[in-house]
């Protein structure tokens, strides 16, 4: 099946695309958070620690650039690639640059508030496609990377 131009796989008829994805997303999130933190620390060190008091803002900026860049390039962050998952649009396509930036923006807004983030986590763990609020709002989902990729 050519995932590039078809609809998202159905969780009932193609469950292998969704198997273990919520746990993989969690592990990918941890890996990406570590990489983003290290990159943010490098930015602070490069300024001779003059920007240390701005670390939260630097972290947010690095996170946004990191996530947008990798989602636009690979439809997956490095953490997602390690876990062999990727984000797909509602038609089953890989994200383009605009979709990647929009996905990052909506994800970031939801992650900034406790209740929406908790709801998103519960939805990822309990829905058939493992979608969070940001995925549901944008019609995206994370799937196991199809065998024909990489």
N, C-alpha and C positions, 0 to 999 in steps of 0.2 A: 504494500500500500504506500503510495507517495504522500507523505504527511505534509509536504510543502503546500499543496493546493486543496486538501480535503478538510472536512470538518474535524473537530476534535474527536478522538476515539471515545466510544461509548464505554462507560465503566462496567456495564453489564456484559457486553460482548467482547471487550478487549481489556479485561481487568489488569493484565500485565503492565499496562501503561501507568497505572495508578498505585500498584503494589508498593508499599513501604515509602511512598512519596512524603507523607507528613514527617516521618522521622528523618528522612534524607534532607528535607527542607530545614529542619532544626539543626542538623549537623552542619549543613552548608552555611546557615546563618551564623553559627559559632565561628566557623573557619573564616568567613568574610569579615566578621566583626574583628577578629584578631588581625587580619591583613589591613583593614581600614585603620585600626588603632595604631599599628606599626607605621603606616604611611603618614598618619597624622602626627605621630611623634617625630618622624623625619622632617616634616615641615617645621615643627617647633624647633628642632635642633638646627635646622638650616638657618633659622633667624637668630641663632645664638641665644635661644630661650627667651627672647624678648616678647614672643607671642604666647608664652605659657598661660597667661591669664585668659587668653582667647581660645584655649584648647577646645571647649565645647563647640564653638562656632567653626573652628577649623575641622573638627571631626565631622560635623554636619556637611560642610562643603566637600570634604574628601569623600564622604559616603555618597553624596549625590552624584558627584563626577564618576566615581568608581562604578557604582551600580548602573548608571545610565550608559556609560561607555561599554561595559561588558555585556549588558542586555542587548544593546544595539548591535554589537559586533558578533556575539555568539548566542544570543537569546538565553544566556546563562552567565552568572558570575563565576569566578574561579572556584568558589566553594560549591556551587551547583555542579560545575563540571567535574569536580572530584567525586561528587556523589552520583554522577551520571543522570542528572535531571536537567530539564530546561523549561523555560516559560514559553507557552504557545498562545497565540491569539485565538479568538473564537472560531475562525475558519481553519484552525490547525496550522497556521503559518508561523514562522519565526518572526519575532518583533523587529520592526524597523526602528529608525532613530527616534521618530516622533512618539511611537508607541512605547519605546523604552524609557524615554524621558517622562512621559505621562504616567507610566507604571511606577516609576521611581517616585514621582511627585505624590501620587495618591497613596502609595505605600508609606512614604515618609509622614504624611499628614496623619494617617491612621495610627502609625507607630508612635506619634507624639502624644497620644492621649491613651490613658490606661484602659478605660472601658472599651473603646473600639478595638484596641489591640487584643484585649482578652476575648472579646467576641470573635475576632478574626482567628485567634489560636484555636478556639473551640470549633469553629466552622472547618478549619483545616483538618482537624482531627476527626470530625464526625460526618462530613458530607462525602458523597460518592466520588466527587472529583477532587476533594481535598482543597477546595478554594477558600482563601481568606476573603475578608470584605473587599480589599483592593482588587482581587481577582474577579469577584462577583460584579463589582462596579464597572470593570473594564472588559469583562467577558474573556479573561485570560485564565489559564490554569498551568500548574506545573505537572509535567509528565516525566516518566522515565524516558531517557533519551532512546529514540528508535535505533535499532541495530544498524541501520544504514548510515548512521552519522558517526564521524570520526573513525 
